[in-house]
Amino acid sequence: MRNEEIERLNAAMKQTSDKRLYERYLAVRLRLEGHTFDEIGDLLSRARQTIGLYWRAYQTHRLSGLKVGSFPGQPTKLTEEQRKQLAVMLEQQQIANVGFEARYTLKGHVACRDFFDLLNRFWKFSTL
């Protein structure tokens, strides 16, 4: 039985191009091969609890339980057009060239709050 499950997982791993789904299949396959959650977590750089979630999803729903669903979180505040404009701006211009005084942190990154101020200047959000 375990060999059949491992073969199904191997076939699914060969068919998917989704890196996250491949990782989930691999985690379950390693578990079926006898590795502990801790060992698998160390190998995949994931928390033991995450590996446990993958395993429980597999135990309950088999391969379909491992499918990557939608991501939780707050919906985007930018429209599709605004995201495209932002991508072009970030690719083609420096922040200082769009009328924004860049203040850098110790690591040389523009402070997150300053970046939100830049977005508000272009799209007038009430809150971000």
N, C-alpha and C positions, 0 to 999 in steps of 0.2 A: 504494500500500500504506500509506504513512504517513498519507495523508488518511483512509483507512478506519479506521486505528487511532485517529486523533484524533477521528473521529466517534463511535467506540465509547466512548472516554473521556468525550467531552462528554455522551453519553447517560447513562453511568453517573454522572457528576457531577450531572446533573439529577435522577436517581432516588434518590440517597442522602441521608439526613438526618444521617449520621455525619460530624462535622466532620473527624475524623482521616482517615477514608477519602477524603473529598473532597480533603483536602490531598495525599494520596498520588497520587490521580488527576491532580490539577493538576500536581504535580511531574513526573510521567511525561509529561503532555501538553506541558509546557514543554520537556522534554528532546527530545521528538519534533519540536518546532518549532525546535530547533537551539540552545537555550540551554545553557550549561555548568553543571556541578554547582555551581560557585561562585556563579554568577548566581542559580540557583534557590534555593540555600541562603540567600543574602542576601535575596531576595525573600520567602521563607517563614520567615525567622528560624530556620533549621535548619542544622546542620553539613553540610558538603559530604559527609561520610561517610554521614550519614543519607539524603541524596538518592541517593547511590550504592547504598545498601541497597534503597531503593524501586525503583531502576532495575533492579538485578539480579533482584529478586523478580519484576518485570514481565517481564523478558526470559526468565525460566525458566518462569513459570506464568501469564503474561498477567494479566488482571484479577483472577483468583482469588488470585494471589500477593500482591496488595495488601491483602487482607482483614485486618482487625485481629483478632489472636488474643488469647489470654489473656495476662495480664501476669505476668512473672516476679516472684519475690520470696517472702518468707516469708508463709505463710498467716496469716490474721487470728487473733488470740487472743480476740477478743470474739465472743460468740454473736450471732445476729441480734437477740435480745431485749435484750442488753446494748448493742448499737449503737443501738437505738431509745431506750433509757433515756438513753444519753449524749447523743444528739441533742436530746432533750427538755430535759435538764439544761443543755446549752450554749445552747439557744434561750431558755430561760425564767429562768435563774438566773445570777447572777454567781458567780465562783469563791469569793469571800469568803463568800458566803451558804451554802455547803455545807460549812462547817467547814474550810476550806483557807486558809491564810495565803498570799496571793499575793505573790511576790517578783518584781519586774519587772526586765528587762534594760534596757540603755541605750535601746533602741528602744521600750520600753513593753510588750513581750510577756512573758507568763509563761514562765519558763524551761521547756524541754522536760522536763527531769528532774523538775521540780515537778509537771508535768502527769501524768507516769507515776506519781508518788507518789499523786496524786489517784485515778487509775484503780485502783491497787492497794488503796487504802482501801475502795473500793466493791466490787471484785470479787476481791480476794485472789489476784493472779497471783503465781506464784513468780518469774517473770522476764518482762520486757516487752522 
